[in-house]
Amino acid sequence: MPIHLVISLLALIPVTILADGKPYAPESIDGVRIVTAEQAIELILDHPGMPIIDSRKKTEFVKGHIEGAVSLLDTEMTEQLLQELVPDKDATILFYCNGVRCLRSSNAIRKAQDWGYTSLVWFRGGWKEWTEKRLPVVTE
């Protein structure tokens, strides 16, 4: 394929795709239930005290988070920290981060799976979906 044709084709790609460059979170994770914001609310209401892990940076967490969530950055999450928060490896745990362009909650979920946690729920739409739907938030 001639180089001028390749350059012409690249010009057709929207600049926002090239500029953003953030990868998408996986569509699914084996053994993990994915929920919408509405399903997350239902789950939270049906399971009072259910651990909710906010995998975003602490600076993002203090600006707003889901009520009852605990800030636990994926890169700082250790087996010991998670075990202190959730000693029962069969307990349902809800994870979220910034949304489909954020890998933090999927990374945290994979760690939890590796450590033997079995009932993991992923709010893949995360903070972006939550705030777009104008759902209640807690700030510190």
C-alpha positions in Angstrom: 0.0 0.0 0.0 1.6 3.3 -1.0 2.5 5.6 1.9 0.4 8.5 0.7 -2.7 6.2 0.8 -1.9 5.2 4.4 -1.5 8.9 5.4 -4.8 9.7 3.7 -6.6 6.9 5.6 -5.1 8.1 8.9 -6.4 11.6 8.3 -9.9 10.1 8.4 -9.5 8.9 12.0 -11.0 11.4 14.5 -8.4 13.4 16.4 -10.2 12.6 19.7 -9.3 8.9 19.3 -5.7 9.6 18.7 -5.5 12.4 21.4 -7.2 10.5 24.2 -5.2 7.3 23.9 -6.7 5.8 27.0 -7.4 2.1 26.7 -10.9 0.6 27.3 -11.5 -1.7 30.2 -12.2 -5.2 29.2 -15.8 -6.0 28.1 -16.0 -8.7 30.8 -13.9 -10.6 33.3 -14.5 -14.4 33.7 -16.5 -15.1 36.8 -17.4 -11.5 37.5 -20.9 -10.0 37.3 -21.1 -6.7 35.6 -23.8 -4.2 36.7 -25.2 -0.9 35.6 -25.6 2.1 38.0 -29.2 1.1 38.7 -28.2 -2.5 39.4 -25.4 -1.3 41.7 -27.9 0.7 43.7 -30.2 -2.3 44.0 -27.3 -4.4 45.1 -26.2 -1.8 47.7 -29.8 -1.5 49.0 -30.3 -5.3 49.1 -26.9 -5.9 50.9 -26.4 -3.3 53.6 -22.7 -3.2 54.6 -21.6 -4.8 51.4 -18.0 -3.8 50.7 -17.7 -1.2 47.9 -14.2 -0.7 46.7 -13.4 2.6 44.9 -10.2 1.9 42.9 -9.6 5.5 41.9 -6.9 7.8 43.3 -7.6 9.3 46.8 -7.7 12.8 45.3 -10.6 11.7 43.1 -12.3 9.8 45.9 -12.4 12.9 48.2 -14.1 15.0 45.5 -16.9 12.5 45.4 -17.7 8.8 45.8 -20.5 6.3 46.3 -21.8 6.3 49.8 -20.2 3.5 51.8 -17.3 3.1 49.4 -13.8 2.6 50.7 -10.8 4.2 48.8 -8.4 1.5 47.8 -6.2 2.3 44.8 -5.6 -0.8 42.7 -1.8 -0.3 42.8 -1.8 -0.1 46.6 -4.3 -3.0 47.1 -2.5 -5.9 48.8 -4.0 -9.2 49.8 -3.6 -8.2 53.5 -5.4 -4.9 53.0 -8.3 -6.5 51.2 -8.4 -9.3 53.8 -8.7 -6.7 56.6 -11.6 -5.1 54.8 -13.2 -8.3 53.7 -12.2 -11.4 55.6 -14.8 -13.6 54.0 -13.6 -14.6 50.6 -17.1 -15.6 49.6 -18.6 -12.1 50.4 -20.0 -10.1 47.6 -17.7 -7.1 46.8 -18.6 -4.3 44.4 -15.7 -2.6 42.6 -15.7 0.6 40.5 -13.3 3.3 39.2 -13.7 6.1 36.6 -15.6 4.1 33.9 -14.9 2.2 30.8 -11.7 4.1 30.0 -10.2 3.2 33.4 -8.5 0.0 34.2 -8.1 0.4 37.9 -11.2 -1.6 39.0 -10.6 -4.4 36.6 -7.0 -4.7 37.8 -8.2 -4.8 41.4 -10.8 -7.4 40.6 -8.1 -9.6 39.0 -6.0 -9.3 42.1 -8.9 -10.2 44.3 -9.6 -13.3 42.1 -6.0 -14.4 42.4 -6.3 -14.2 46.2 -9.4 -16.4 46.2 -12.3 -14.0 46.3 -15.3 -15.5 44.5 -18.3 -13.2 44.5 -17.0 -10.1 42.7 -19.2 -7.5 41.1 -18.0 -4.9 38.7 -19.7 -1.6 38.1 -17.8 -1.1 34.8 -19.5 2.2 34.0 -18.1 3.5 37.2 -17.9 7.1 38.4 -18.6 8.5 34.9 -21.9 6.6 34.6 -22.8 7.4 38.2 -22.4 11.2 37.9 -23.9 11.3 34.4 -27.1 9.8 35.9 -26.8 12.4 38.7 -26.9 9.8 41.4 -26.2 10.7 45.0 -22.5 11.3 45.9 -20.6 11.7 49.1 -17.7 14.2 49.4 -15.1 14.6 52.1 
